[in-house]
Amino acid sequence: MKVLIITEGSSKIGFGHITRCTALYQSFKEKGLIVHFIVNGDSKIELLLKDMEYKIFNWLKYSDKLFDLLDDYDIVIIDSYLADEDFYKKLSKSVPLAAYIDDNKRINYPKGIVINGSILAEKLNYPQTNAVDYLLGSPYIPLRHEFWKVAEKEVNTLIQSIMVTFGGDDLRDLTPEVLKLLTKHYPDLSKKIVIGKGFKNISEIETLKDTKTELIYYPDAEGMVKTMLESDITISSGGQTLYELARVGIPTIAIGVAYNQTHNVEYWKKVGFIEFAGFWNEDNLYNSILENLELYKDKKIRTNKCKKGRKYVDGNGALKIAKKCLSKYHNENMTLRVAKPTDINDVYELSNENEVRKNSFNCDKIKFKDHEKWFKNKLDDLDNIFLIIKSGSDFLGQVRFDLEENNATVSISITKNFRELGLGRNILKRSIEYLKVNAPHIQIIKAYIKENNPKSVMLFEKMGFKNKKEFWIRNQDALLYIYNISG
């Protein structure tokens, strides 16, 4: 499978879209997919895209060039403030599955998946339609893989270090003024000043630093995590960085650098993670920063802020998005067909997967010679329905029904790479529908499940199977589940 991520970013408009799209790139790569970037931007973004497959061109201006490339992709994700609704509609019709990153219900989105990981997303009252799935709220904020697993931060008794970060470009030139404030009022505290690739005020910042100031130039995600963990509090802009800070659990004083951050900072303050000093152009901004720094001297307050942040951001948003996209794609493109001789290797590899053997009543590994004989017998058996489940060229799994009079005993296995995607229910449902059509005399379906296989138990119970009795099969506890086709 191939995934394309389309976005924009430059020294002029900022790098926020690229940062969160990088998280999605990493999450799909984690699933073993081929992923490419297409970015409308300038040369400044090349450092951000290192080690990734990408093209840089103005896809909005040269949209024909972009759409000519889409035939190669199964899933396309777009994160843009510039593309209009007509562009999105055309994109939706051009690919099997389209997903859209949104922040503020910008347009009426066409068929696909809308992703808004902001803390206020569920308050936006998106239009409900069967054509669109919504992934809303901070559980779906896509963070880079360095933030997926972060050790719980220790809260020091006293504030020893302050981090200052205003994104990749410091849009409002706040870093020099904040550094002046800190060196004047807190000369004894360590100050970690993050310098982004798009900063235009670096020389000024360098002249302002004191002996307790560390300038951190162009940190990658690993460097940001390290700096956050080493800091007691942060002064930050009010955008996407707040979600990374929440994940680490570092108490934050937020400054709005654009009015479209208003709701974001308001909700983060409401849930108790940040203190909001105000917007960049407010007269009382720097006094407000000082007041909040005094507030944060209280360890109990900082401890509570730390817990609040980690409560709302668990770091798994990008992986959840990838899982949902793959689930929707495979459920919508799933096909069933009768097994044929050329399926022998796929079925053999599936049958010998550790999880499949563990949940089988015969746990021993299968020799290919024995499998070959068994497979041929199953294909020749008129009292057996052997179904292969695929999505495009991907082998998802197999379902078998062993028929006896008006009963059928079902067996289902899903390939390792496609478990945990929510495919089991659809596979079983469609297989039962196939059974009804091709073996209409069958009235009862039986499933024998190991007692220590809770995932299978849950699947069959969701499908309406009822537990009838317990069995002892091959010296193992087993459960018998029954499904009555006639209801």
C-alpha positions as CSV (number, residue, x, y, z in Angstrom):
1,M,0.0,0.0,0.0
2,K,1.1,3.6,-0.7
3,V,0.2,6.7,1.2
4,L,0.6,10.3,0.0
5,I,0.7,13.3,2.3
6,I,0.0,16.7,0.8
7,T,0.8,19.9,2.7
8,E,2.4,23.3,2.7
9,G,5.0,25.1,4.7
10,S,7.7,27.8,4.4
11,S,9.7,30.4,6.2
12,K,6.9,32.8,5.3
13,I,3.8,30.8,6.5
14,G,5.5,28.6,9.1
15,F,6.2,25.0,9.6
16,G,3.3,23.7,11.7
17,H,1.6,21.7,9.0
18,I,4.9,19.9,8.1
19,T,5.5,19.0,11.8
20,R,2.2,17.3,12.3
21,C,2.3,15.7,8.9
22,T,5.7,14.3,9.8
23,A,4.0,12.5,12.6
24,L,1.6,10.9,10.2
25,Y,4.4,10.0,7.8
26,Q,6.1,8.2,10.7
27,S,2.9,6.4,11.9
28,F,2.2,4.9,8.4
29,K,5.9,3.9,8.1
30,E,5.5,2.2,11.4
31,K,2.7,0.1,9.9
32,G,5.0,-0.9,7.0
33,L,3.5,1.2,4.3
34,I,5.2,3.2,1.5
35,V,4.8,6.9,2.3
36,H,5.6,10.0,0.2
37,F,5.4,13.8,0.9
38,I,4.4,16.5,-1.5
39,V,4.9,20.0,-0.1
40,N,4.2,23.5,-1.4
41,G,7.2,25.3,0.2
42,D,10.6,26.7,-0.1
43,S,14.1,25.4,0.5
44,K,13.9,26.1,4.2
45,I,11.8,23.0,4.7
46,E,14.3,20.5,3.3
47,L,16.0,20.1,6.7
48,L,12.6,19.2,8.2
49,L,12.1,16.6,5.6
50,K,15.4,14.8,5.8
51,D,15.3,11.0,5.7
52,M,11.8,11.2,4.1
53,E,10.6,10.6,0.5
54,Y,9.4,14.0,-0.7
55,K,8.8,16.4,-3.6
56,I,8.6,20.2,-3.3
57,F,6.5,22.1,-5.7
58,N,3.5,24.4,-5.8
59,W,0.8,21.7,-6.0
60,L,-2.0,24.3,-5.7
61,K,-0.8,26.2,-8.8
62,Y,0.2,23.1,-10.7
63,S,-2.7,20.9,-9.6
64,D,-2.8,18.9,-12.8
65,K,0.7,17.7,-12.1
66,L,-0.5,16.6,-8.6
67,F,-3.6,14.8,-9.8
68,D,-1.6,12.9,-12.4
69,L,0.3,11.4,-9.5
70,L,-2.7,10.2,-7.5
71,D,-3.3,7.0,-9.4
72,D,-0.3,5.4,-7.6
73,Y,-1.8,5.9,-4.1
74,D,-4.4,4.1,-1.9
75,I,-4.7,6.7,0.9
76,V,-4.1,10.5,0.5
77,I,-3.9,12.9,3.4
78,I,-4.0,16.7,2.9
79,D,-3.3,19.4,5.5
80,S,-3.9,22.8,4.0
81,Y,-5.3,26.3,4.7
82,L,-5.0,27.3,1.1
83,A,-6.9,24.6,-1.0
84,D,-10.6,25.4,-1.5
85,E,-13.6,23.1,-1.3
86,D,-13.6,22.3,-5.0
87,F,-10.0,21.0,-4.7
88,Y,-11.0,18.7,-1.8
89,K,-14.0,17.4,-3.7
90,K,-11.9,16.5,-6.7
91,L,-9.3,14.9,-4.4
92,S,-12.0,12.8,-2.7
93,K,-13.2,11.5,-6.1
94,S,-9.7,10.7,-7.3
95,V,-8.4,8.3,-4.6
96,P,-9.8,5.3,-2.8
97,L,-9.6,7.1,0.6
98,A,-9.0,10.7,1.4
99,A,-8.3,12.2,4.8
100,Y,-8.3,15.9,5.8
101,I,-6.5,17.6,8.6
102,D,-8.6,20.5,9.9
103,D,-8.4,23.0,12.7
104,N,-11.6,25.1,12.6
105,K,-14.3,23.5,10.4
106,R,-12.7,25.5,7.5
107,I,-14.9,24.0,4.7
108,N,-17.7,21.5,4.2
109,Y,-15.6,18.4,3.7
110,P,-16.5,15.7,1.1
111,K,-16.4,11.9,1.5
112,G,-13.5,10.7,3.6
113,I,-12.0,11.2,7.1
114,V,-11.8,14.6,8.9
115,I,-9.1,14.8,11.5
116,N,-9.0,17.6,14.1
117,G,-6.8,16.8,17.1
118,S,-7.3,20.1,18.8
119,I,-8.6,20.0,22.4
120,L,-11.7,22.0,21.3
121,A,-12.6,20.0,18.2
122,E,-15.7,18.3,19.6
123,K,-17.2,21.7,20.3
124,L,-17.2,22.7,16.6
125,N,-20.4,20.9,15.7
126,Y,-19.3,19.3,12.5
127,P,-22.1,18.3,10.2
128,Q,-23.0,14.6,10.7
129,T,-23.1,12.6,7.4
130,N,-22.6,8.9,6.5
131,A,-20.0,10.0,4.0
132,V,-17.6,11.4,6.5
133,D,-15.9,9.9,9.6
134,Y,-14.6,12.3,12.2
135,L,-11.5,11.8,14.5
136,L,-11.9,14.7,16.9
137,G,-10.2,15.9,20.1
138,S,-6.7,15.7,21.7
139,P,-6.6,11.8,21.5
140,Y,-6.1,12.3,17.8
141,I,-3.4,15.0,17.9
142,P,-0.5,13.7,15.7
143,L,2.8,14.0,17.5
144,R,6.2,13.0,16.1
145,H,7.4,9.5,17.2
146,E,9.8,11.0,19.7
147,F,6.7,12.0,21.7
148,W,5.0,8.6,21.5
149,K,6.7,7.2,24.6
150,V,8.0,9.8,27.0
151,A,9.0,9.1,30.6
152,E,7.0,10.7,33.3
153,K,8.5,14.1,34.1
154,E,9.9,14.7,37.6
155,V,8.6,17.9,39.2
156,N,11.3,19.7,41.1
157,T,10.6,21.5,44.4
158,L,12.1,24.7,43.0
159,I,12.1,26.2,39.5
160,Q,15.6,25.8,38.1
161,S,15.2,26.0,34.4
162,I,12.9,27.9,32.0
163,M,12.4,26.9,28.3
164,V,11.3,29.5,25.7
165,T,9.9,28.3,22.4
166,F,8.0,30.3,19.7
167,G,7.9,27.8,16.9
168,G,10.2,27.6,13.8
169,D,10.0,31.2,12.9
170,D,9.1,33.4,15.9
171,L,6.4,35.2,13.9
172,R,6.1,38.1,16.4
173,D,9.8,38.5,17.3
174,L,9.0,37.6,21.0
175,T,12.1,35.7,21.9
176,P,14.4,38.8,22.4
177,E,11.8,40.5,24.6
178,V,11.1,37.4,26.7
179,L,14.9,36.8,27.1
180,K,15.4,40.4,28.3
181,L,12.6,39.9,30.8
182,L,14.1,36.7,32.2
183,T,17.7,37.9,32.4
184,K,16.5,41.0,34.3
185,H,14.1,39.4,36.7
186,Y,15.5,35.8,37.0
187,P,19.2,36.0,36.3
188,D,20.0,32.9,38.5
189,L,17.7,30.6,36.5
190,S,18.8,28.5,33.6
191,K,17.2,29.7,30.4
192,K,16.9,27.3,27.4
193,I,16.1,29.4,24.3
194,V,14.9,27.4,21.3
195,I,16.1,28.9,17.9
196,G,14.1,27.9,14.9
197,K,15.3,27.6,11.3
198,G,13.1,30.5,10.2
199,F,14.2,33.0,12.9
200,K,15.2,36.4,11.5
201,N,16.4,37.8,14.9
202,I,19.2,35.4,15.8
203,S,22.0,37.9,16.1
204,E,19.9,40.1,18.4
205,I,19.1,37.1,20.6
206,E,22.8,36.2,20.8
207,T,23.7,39.6,22.1
208,L,21.1,39.3,24.9
209,K,22.1,36.0,26.4
210,D,23.8,35.9,29.8
211,T,25.9,33.2,31.4
212,K,22.8,31.2,32.4
213,T,21.4,31.2,28.9
214,E,21.7,28.3,26.5
215,L,20.7,28.9,22.9
216,I,19.4,25.6,21.3
217,Y,19.7,25.9,17.5
218,Y,17.3,24.1,15.2
219,P,16.5,21.2,17.5
220,D,14.9,18.1,16.0
221,A,12.0,16.3,17.8
222,E,14.5,14.4,20.0
223,G,16.2,17.6,21.0
224,M,12.8,19.2,21.8
225,V,11.9,16.3,24.1
226,K,15.3,16.5,25.8
227,T,14.9,20.2,26.4
228,M,11.4,19.9,27.7
229,L,12.4,17.2,30.2
230,E,15.3,19.3,31.4
231,S,13.0,22.3,32.0
232,D,10.7,23.1,34.9
233,I,8.4,25.4,33.0
234,T,8.0,26.8,29.5
235,I,7.0,30.1,27.8
236,S,5.5,29.1,24.5
237,S,3.3,30.3,21.6
238,G,-0.3,29.1,21.7
239,G,-0.3,26.7,18.7
240,Q,0.6,23.1,18.1
241,T,3.6,23.1,20.4
242,L,1.2,23.1,23.4
243,Y,0.3,19.5,22.6
244,E,3.9,18.4,22.7
245,L,4.4,20.3,25.9
246,A,1.2,18.6,27.3
247,R,2.5,15.2,26.3
248,V,5.7,15.8,28.3
249,G,3.8,17.4,31.1
250,I,5.7,20.7,31.4
251,P,3.8,23.6,32.9
252,T,3.4,26.3,30.3
253,I,2.8,30.0,30.1
254,A,1.2,30.5,26.7
255,I,1.3,33.6,24.5
256,G,-1.1,34.0,21.5
257,V,0.8,34.9,18.4
258,A,-2.2,34.8,16.1
259,Y,-5.9,35.3,16.8
260,N,-6.8,31.9,15.4
261,Q,-5.1,30.5,18.5
262,T,-7.8,32.1,20.7
263,H,-9.9,29.0,21.2
264,N,-6.9,26.7,21.6
265,V,-5.4,28.7,24.5
266,E,-8.8,29.3,26.1
267,Y,-9.6,25.5,26.2
268,W,-6.1,24.6,27.4
269,K,-6.5,27.1,30.2
270,K,-10.0,25.8,31.0
271,V,-8.8,22.2,31.4
272,G,-6.0,23.4,33.7
273,F,-2.8,22.7,31.8
274,I,-1.6,26.3,30.9
275,E,-1.7,29.8,32.2
276,F,-2.4,32.3,29.4
277,A,-0.4,35.5,29.5
278,G,-2.2,37.2,26.6
279,F,-1.6,38.0,22.9
280,W,1.7,39.3,21.5
281,N,0.3,42.9,21.1
282,E,-1.2,43.4,24.5
283,D,0.2,46.2,26.7
284,N,0.2,44.1,29.9
285,L,1.8,40.9,28.3
286,Y,5.2,41.0,30.1
287,N,3.7,41.9,33.5
288,S,1.3,38.9,33.0
289,I,4.3,36.6,32.2
290,L,6.0,37.7,35.5
291,E,2.8,37.1,37.5
292,N,2.5,33.6,36.1
293,L,6.1,32.9,36.8
294,E,5.5,33.7,40.4
295,L,2.4,31.5,40.4
296,Y,4.4,28.6,39.1
297,K,6.8,28.7,42.1
298,D,4.2,26.6,43.9
299,K,5.2,23.0,43.3
300,K,1.6,21.8,43.8
301,I,0.4,24.0,41.0
302,R,3.1,22.7,38.7
303,T,2.5,19.1,39.6
304,N,-1.2,19.5,38.8
305,K,-0.4,21.1,35.4
306,C,1.9,18.3,34.6
307,K,-0.8,15.7,35.3
308,K,-3.4,17.6,33.3
309,G,-1.3,17.8,30.2
310,R,-0.5,14.1,30.2
311,K,-4.1,13.3,30.8
312,Y,-5.2,15.0,27.6
313,V,-2.4,13.9,25.3
314,D,-1.1,10.3,25.4
315,G,1.2,10.6,22.4
316,N,-0.6,7.9,20.3
317,G,-2.7,10.3,18.1
318,A,-0.7,9.6,14.9
319,L,-0.9,5.9,15.4
320,K,-4.6,6.1,16.0
321,I,-5.1,8.0,12.8
322,A,-3.1,5.5,10.8
323,K,-5.1,2.7,12.3
324,K,-8.4,4.3,11.5
325,C,-7.4,5.1,7.9
326,L,-6.2,1.5,7.3
327,S,-9.4,0.1,9.0
328,K,-11.7,2.2,6.8
329,Y,-9.7,1.5,3.6
330,H,-9.6,-2.3,4.1
331,N,-13.2,-2.6,5.3
332,E,-14.3,-0.7,2.2
333,N,-12.1,-2.6,-0.2
334,M,-12.5,-6.0,1.3
335,T,-13.3,-9.0,-1.1
336,L,-14.1,-12.6,-0.4
337,R,-13.6,-15.5,-2.7
338,V,-13.3,-19.3,-2.5
339,A,-9.7,-20.6,-1.9
340,K,-7.7,-21.9,-4.8
341,P,-4.4,-23.8,-5.1
342,T,-2.3,-20.7,-5.5
343,D,-3.3,-19.6,-1.9
344,I,-1.4,-22.4,-0.3
345,N,1.6,-20.3,0.7
346,D,-0.4,-17.4,2.2
347,V,-2.6,-19.8,4.2
348,Y,0.5,-21.8,5.3
349,E,2.3,-18.6,6.6
350,L,-0.8,-17.4,8.3
351,S,-1.5,-20.8,10.0
352,N,2.1,-20.9,11.4
353,E,2.0,-17.3,12.9
354,N,2.7,-17.5,16.6
355,E,-0.7,-15.9,17.5
356,V,-2.6,-18.3,15.3
357,R,-0.9,-21.3,16.8
358,K,-1.3,-20.0,20.3
359,N,-5.1,-19.8,19.8
360,S,-5.4,-23.1,18.0
361,F,-6.3,-26.3,19.9
362,N,-3.2,-27.8,18.3
363,C,-0.4,-25.4,19.1
364,D,2.4,-27.2,17.3
365,K,4.0,-25.6,14.3
366,I,2.8,-27.1,11.0
367,K,5.2,-28.8,8.5
368,F,4.7,-27.7,4.9
369,K,4.3,-31.3,3.8
370,D,1.4,-31.8,6.2
371,H,-0.1,-28.5,5.3
372,E,0.0,-29.4,1.6
373,K,-2.0,-32.5,2.2
374,W,-4.5,-30.8,4.5
375,F,-4.9,-27.8,2.1
376,K,-5.6,-30.1,-0.9
377,N,-8.2,-32.1,1.1
378,K,-10.0,-28.9,2.2
379,L,-10.2,-27.7,-1.4
380,D,-11.6,-31.0,-2.5
381,D,-14.0,-31.4,0.4
382,L,-17.6,-30.6,-0.7
383,D,-18.6,-30.2,3.0
384,N,-16.2,-27.3,3.5
385,I,-16.4,-23.6,2.5
386,F,-13.0,-22.1,2.4
387,L,-12.9,-18.3,1.9
388,I,-9.9,-16.1,1.3
389,I,-10.2,-12.5,2.4
390,K,-8.3,-9.8,0.5
391,S,-8.0,-6.1,0.1
392,G,-6.4,-5.3,-3.3
393,S,-3.3,-7.5,-3.4
394,D,-3.1,-7.7,0.4
395,F,-4.0,-11.1,2.0
396,L,-6.1,-10.2,5.1
397,G,-7.0,-13.7,6.3
398,Q,-9.2,-16.8,5.9
399,V,-12.5,-18.1,7.1
400,R,-13.6,-21.8,6.9
401,F,-16.9,-23.4,7.5
402,D,-17.0,-27.2,8.1
403,L,-20.5,-28.4,7.2
404,E,-22.4,-31.2,8.9
405,E,-26.1,-31.6,8.2
406,N,-27.7,-28.3,9.2
407,N,-24.7,-27.1,11.2
408,A,-21.5,-25.3,10.3
409,T,-18.4,-24.9,12.5
410,V,-16.5,-21.7,11.8
411,S,-12.8,-20.9,12.0
412,I,-11.3,-17.5,11.3
413,S,-7.7,-16.2,11.2
414,I,-6.5,-12.7,10.4
415,T,-3.0,-12.0,9.2
416,K,-0.6,-10.3,11.7
417,N,-0.3,-7.0,9.9
418,F,-4.1,-6.5,9.7
419,R,-5.0,-7.4,13.3
420,E,-6.1,-4.6,15.6
421,L,-7.7,-2.7,12.7
422,G,-11.3,-3.6,13.5
423,L,-11.6,-5.9,10.4
424,G,-12.8,-9.1,12.2
425,R,-16.4,-8.2,12.5
426,N,-16.8,-7.2,8.9
427,I,-14.9,-10.4,7.8
428,L,-17.1,-12.6,9.9
429,K,-20.3,-10.8,8.9
430,R,-19.6,-11.1,5.2
431,S,-18.5,-14.7,5.5
432,I,-21.8,-15.6,7.2
433,E,-23.7,-13.8,4.4
434,Y,-21.8,-15.9,1.9
435,L,-22.7,-19.0,3.8
436,K,-26.4,-18.1,3.8
437,V,-26.4,-17.8,0.0
438,N,-24.2,-20.8,-0.8
439,A,-25.4,-23.2,1.9
440,P,-29.0,-22.2,2.6
441,H,-29.7,-25.4,4.5
442,I,-27.4,-24.3,7.4
443,Q,-29.3,-23.1,10.4
444,I,-26.7,-23.1,13.2
445,I,-23.1,-21.9,13.2
446,K,-20.8,-23.2,15.9
447,A,-17.5,-21.6,17.1
448,Y,-15.1,-23.4,19.5
449,I,-12.9,-20.8,21.3
450,K,-10.1,-21.2,23.8
451,E,-11.2,-19.8,27.1
452,N,-8.0,-17.7,27.3
453,N,-8.7,-16.0,23.9
454,P,-10.7,-13.0,25.0
455,K,-10.4,-11.1,21.6
456,S,-12.1,-14.0,19.8
457,V,-14.7,-14.2,22.5
458,M,-15.5,-10.5,22.1
459,L,-15.6,-10.7,18.3
460,F,-18.1,-13.6,18.3
461,E,-20.3,-12.0,21.1
462,K,-20.5,-8.8,19.1
463,M,-21.7,-10.8,16.1
464,G,-24.5,-12.2,18.2
465,F,-23.0,-15.6,19.1
466,K,-24.2,-17.0,22.4
467,N,-22.1,-19.0,24.8
468,K,-23.8,-22.4,25.4
469,K,-21.3,-24.6,27.3
470,E,-17.8,-25.2,28.2
471,F,-15.7,-28.0,26.7
472,W,-12.4,-29.8,27.3
473,I,-10.5,-30.1,24.0
474,R,-7.0,-31.5,23.8
475,N,-6.6,-30.9,27.5
476,Q,-7.5,-27.2,27.1
477,D,-10.5,-25.3,28.4
478,A,-12.8,-24.3,25.5
479,L,-16.1,-22.4,25.0
480,L,-18.8,-23.3,22.5
481,Y,-20.6,-20.3,20.9
482,I,-23.7,-20.7,18.9
483,Y,-25.2,-18.5,16.2
484,N,-28.8,-19.2,15.1
485,I,-29.1,-18.0,11.5
486,S,-32.9,-17.9,11.7
487,G,-32.7,-15.8,14.8
